[in-house]
C-alpha cells in the first residue's frame, strides 16, 4: 500500500513537471514585426526598400537563413533581400527587402503593398525554435 502511494506521488510529480515544461515551451514570445519604407514617396520607375524589424524578448534570436520575404501589389515588384548581416542570427535584428516601383505607376496614386514575412525564432535558453508567418500592409506614395 505504501509503495503504491509513493509510486502514485512520483507519477503525479513527473506529469506536473512535463506539463510545466510544455507550457513554458508554448509560451515562447513571438517577436513583434514592423515594416517601414525607406522613403516617404517614390517616383515611377524608382527603387526602394522596406526595413523589416524584429523586436524580440531578451533570450530570443532570429536565424538569418530562415527569413523569407515576399510582396504583392500593383505597380511594384520585389527584387529580394539585401545582404543579411550577423552570421547565424540577425544582428541587428532587421533585414532590408528591395523593390522597384513600375514606370507605369500613376503620379499621386498610392500603392497598397502586402508584405509577407516567414521566419523562425529561437529561445537560446531552452533551445526551442519555432517558425511563423506574418503579413503587414504598407502604402507607398507616388510623386
C-alpha positions as CSV (number, residue, x, y, z in Angstrom):
1,X,0.0,0.0,0.0
2,X,2.8,2.4,1.0
3,X,4.7,1.5,-2.3
4,X,1.6,2.3,-4.4
5,X,1.2,5.6,-2.7
6,X,4.9,6.6,-3.3
7,X,4.6,5.4,-7.0
8,X,1.4,7.5,-7.4
9,X,3.1,10.6,-5.9
10,X,6.1,10.1,-8.2
11,X,3.9,9.8,-11.3
12,X,1.9,12.9,-10.4
13,X,5.1,14.9,-9.8
14,X,6.6,13.8,-13.1
15,X,3.4,14.6,-15.0
16,X,3.2,18.1,-13.5
17,X,6.9,18.7,-14.4
18,X,6.2,17.7,-18.0
19,X,3.1,19.8,-18.1
20,X,5.0,22.9,-16.8
21,X,7.9,22.4,-19.3
22,X,5.4,22.1,-22.2
23,X,3.6,25.3,-21.1
24,X,6.9,27.2,-20.9
25,X,7.8,26.0,-24.4
26,X,4.4,27.0,-25.8
27,X,4.6,30.4,-24.0
28,X,7.7,31.5,-26.0
29,X,7.0,35.0,-27.1
30,X,6.6,35.6,-30.8
31,X,8.6,38.6,-32.0
32,X,6.8,41.8,-32.9
33,X,7.5,42.7,-36.6
34,X,7.4,46.1,-38.1
35,X,7.7,47.1,-41.8
36,X,8.7,50.6,-42.9
37,X,9.6,52.0,-46.3
38,X,13.0,53.8,-46.7
39,X,11.4,57.0,-48.2
40,X,8.2,58.9,-47.8
41,X,7.4,58.9,-51.5
42,X,8.7,57.3,-54.8
43,X,8.8,58.3,-58.4
44,X,7.6,55.9,-61.1
45,X,10.4,53.6,-62.1
46,X,12.4,54.2,-58.9
47,X,13.9,51.7,-56.4
48,X,13.3,51.5,-52.7
49,X,13.5,49.1,-49.8
50,X,11.4,48.0,-46.8
51,X,13.2,47.7,-43.4
52,X,11.7,44.7,-41.6
53,X,12.5,44.8,-37.9
54,X,12.0,42.1,-35.3
55,X,11.5,43.1,-31.7
56,X,12.3,40.0,-29.5
57,X,12.5,39.1,-25.9
58,X,16.0,39.2,-24.4
59,X,16.6,35.4,-24.9
60,X,15.1,35.1,-28.4
61,X,17.1,35.3,-31.7
62,X,16.1,35.2,-35.4
63,X,18.1,32.7,-37.5
64,X,19.3,34.6,-40.6
65,X,18.8,31.8,-43.1
66,X,15.1,31.4,-42.1
67,X,13.9,34.8,-43.1
68,X,11.8,34.9,-46.3
69,X,10.0,37.9,-47.6
70,X,7.5,38.4,-50.5
71,X,5.4,41.3,-51.6
72,X,2.3,41.7,-53.7
73,X,0.6,44.7,-55.1
74,X,0.0,46.5,-58.4
75,X,2.9,48.5,-60.0
76,X,5.5,47.1,-57.6
77,X,7.9,44.2,-57.9
78,X,10.2,42.7,-55.3
79,X,13.9,42.3,-56.1
80,X,14.9,40.4,-53.0
81,X,16.6,40.7,-49.6
82,X,19.8,42.8,-49.2
83,X,22.8,41.1,-47.7
84,X,21.7,39.8,-44.3
85,X,24.2,40.6,-41.6
86,X,25.1,39.0,-38.3
87,X,26.1,35.4,-39.2
88,X,23.9,32.6,-37.9
89,X,21.5,35.1,-36.3
90,X,20.3,38.5,-37.3
91,X,22.3,41.3,-35.7
92,X,20.8,43.9,-35.7
93,X,17.5,42.1,-35.8
94,X,16.3,43.6,-39.1
95,X,16.5,42.9,-42.8
96,X,16.1,45.1,-45.9
97,X,13.8,43.9,-48.8
98,X,14.4,45.8,-52.1
99,X,11.6,46.6,-54.6
100,X,11.1,48.6,-57.8
101,X,8.1,50.8,-58.5
102,X,6.7,50.3,-62.0
103,X,7.3,53.1,-64.5
104,X,3.6,52.9,-65.2
105,X,2.6,53.9,-61.7
106,X,0.3,56.9,-61.8
107,X,1.6,60.0,-60.1
108,X,-0.3,60.9,-57.0
109,X,-1.8,57.4,-56.6
110,X,-1.0,55.4,-53.5
111,X,0.2,51.8,-54.0
112,X,-1.0,49.4,-51.3
113,X,1.6,46.6,-50.7
114,X,1.1,43.4,-48.8
115,X,4.4,42.3,-47.3
116,X,4.6,38.6,-46.1
117,X,7.4,37.6,-43.8
118,X,8.1,34.0,-42.9
119,X,10.8,33.5,-40.3
120,X,12.0,31.3,-37.4
121,X,12.7,32.4,-33.9
122,X,14.7,30.6,-31.3
123,X,14.9,30.8,-27.5
124,X,18.5,30.1,-26.8
125,X,17.9,29.4,-23.1
126,X,15.6,26.4,-23.8
127,X,16.9,25.6,-27.4
128,X,13.3,25.6,-28.7
129,X,12.8,27.1,-32.2
130,X,9.5,27.9,-33.9
131,X,8.6,29.1,-37.4
132,X,5.8,31.6,-38.2
133,X,4.4,33.9,-40.8
134,X,3.1,37.5,-40.5
135,X,1.6,39.8,-43.1
136,X,1.8,43.6,-42.9
137,X,0.2,46.2,-45.1
138,X,2.1,49.2,-46.3
139,X,1.0,52.1,-48.6
140,X,3.6,53.7,-50.8
141,X,3.0,57.3,-52.1
142,X,3.9,58.0,-55.7
143,X,5.0,61.6,-56.5
